[in-house]
Amino acid sequence: MQVLPSIATVLFFITTLVYMHAVFKLYALVKAERPEWVDRRGSLSVFYTGMPRLADPNVSLATIGIAFSDRRHELRSPEASKFANRIRILLPLGTILFLGMLAGITASTP
């Protein structure tokens, strides 16, 4: 019975890595073609000074929002739609895997 949580953990780890790769690549493509789409600064963005722009939650949510919107078709790069589709698939899959792992941990505790 311990095999199932181990497999879910490995799948979640791999899903997270591929998801983060897709987010970074999509951000780079959007920043190169349409920088005004990801130029977001919120009131707490001052805390992210000196860090990569994608570390700011406003910028990362704007990037994920582009992946789930129709604006992704406006990008000229064919790789942009590839990375957007990866995000659209892996975000729900990773959420399901995480909730499954959380339910398994909760059910196994006495």
C-alpha positions as CSV (number, residue, x, y, z in Angstrom):
1,M,0.0,0.0,0.0
2,Q,3.0,2.2,0.4
3,V,3.7,2.1,-3.4
4,L,0.8,4.3,-4.4
5,P,1.9,7.4,-2.3
6,S,5.5,7.0,-3.5
7,I,4.4,6.9,-7.1
8,A,2.1,10.0,-6.6
9,T,5.0,11.8,-4.9
10,V,7.4,11.1,-7.8
11,L,4.7,12.1,-10.4
12,F,4.0,15.3,-8.5
13,F,7.7,16.1,-8.4
14,I,8.1,15.6,-12.1
15,T,4.9,17.5,-12.9
16,T,6.1,20.4,-10.9
17,L,9.5,20.5,-12.6
18,V,8.0,20.4,-16.1
19,Y,5.3,23.0,-15.1
20,M,7.9,25.4,-13.8
21,H,10.0,25.0,-16.9
22,A,7.0,25.8,-19.1
23,V,6.1,28.9,-17.0
24,F,9.7,30.2,-17.2
25,K,9.9,29.6,-21.0
26,L,6.4,31.2,-21.6
27,Y,7.4,34.2,-19.6
28,A,10.6,34.6,-21.6
29,L,8.6,34.4,-24.9
30,V,6.0,36.9,-23.7
31,K,8.6,39.2,-22.4
32,A,10.4,39.2,-25.8
33,E,7.2,39.7,-27.9
34,R,4.8,41.6,-25.7
35,P,6.5,43.0,-22.6
36,E,3.5,45.1,-21.7
37,W,1.5,42.0,-20.9
38,V,3.8,41.0,-18.0
39,D,4.8,44.5,-16.7
40,R,2.9,44.2,-13.5
41,R,3.7,45.9,-10.3
42,G,1.6,45.6,-7.2
43,S,1.7,47.4,-3.9
44,L,3.9,44.7,-2.4
45,S,6.3,44.4,-5.4
46,V,8.9,46.4,-3.5
47,F,9.7,43.2,-1.6
48,Y,10.7,41.4,-4.8
49,T,13.3,44.0,-5.8
50,G,16.6,42.4,-6.8
51,M,14.9,39.1,-7.6
52,P,13.9,37.8,-11.0
53,R,10.7,39.5,-12.3
54,L,8.9,36.1,-12.4
55,A,9.4,35.8,-8.7
56,D,6.8,38.6,-8.2
57,P,3.4,36.9,-7.8
58,N,1.8,39.6,-10.0
59,V,4.0,38.8,-12.9
60,S,3.7,35.0,-12.5
61,L,-0.1,35.2,-12.3
62,A,-0.1,37.4,-15.4
63,T,2.0,34.7,-17.2
64,I,-0.3,31.9,-16.1
65,G,-3.3,34.0,-17.1
66,I,-1.9,34.4,-20.6
67,A,-1.6,30.6,-20.8
68,F,-5.3,30.2,-20.0
69,S,-6.5,33.1,-22.2
70,D,-6.9,33.5,-25.9
71,R,-4.1,36.1,-26.0
72,R,-1.7,33.1,-26.3
73,H,-2.7,32.9,-29.9
74,E,-1.5,36.4,-30.6
75,L,2.1,35.4,-29.9
76,R,4.1,34.7,-33.1
77,S,6.3,32.0,-31.6
78,P,5.0,28.4,-32.2
79,E,6.7,27.4,-28.9
80,A,4.5,29.8,-27.0
81,S,1.4,27.7,-27.7
82,K,3.4,24.6,-26.8
83,F,4.4,25.9,-23.4
84,A,0.9,27.4,-22.8
85,N,-0.7,24.0,-23.5
86,R,1.7,22.4,-21.0
87,I,0.7,24.8,-18.4
88,R,-3.0,24.3,-19.1
89,I,-2.5,20.5,-18.6
90,L,0.0,20.3,-15.8
91,L,-1.5,22.9,-13.4
92,P,-4.8,20.9,-12.9
93,L,-2.9,17.6,-13.0
94,G,-0.4,18.8,-10.3
95,T,-3.3,20.1,-8.2
96,I,-5.1,16.7,-8.4
97,L,-1.8,14.9,-7.5
98,F,-1.2,17.2,-4.6
99,L,-4.7,16.8,-3.2
100,G,-4.4,13.1,-3.6
101,M,-1.2,13.0,-1.7
102,L,-2.7,15.2,1.0
103,A,-5.7,12.9,1.3
104,G,-3.4,9.9,1.5
105,I,-1.4,11.5,4.3
106,T,-4.5,12.5,6.2
107,A,-6.1,9.0,5.8
108,S,-2.9,7.3,7.0
109,T,-2.5,9.2,10.2
110,P,-4.1,7.7,13.3
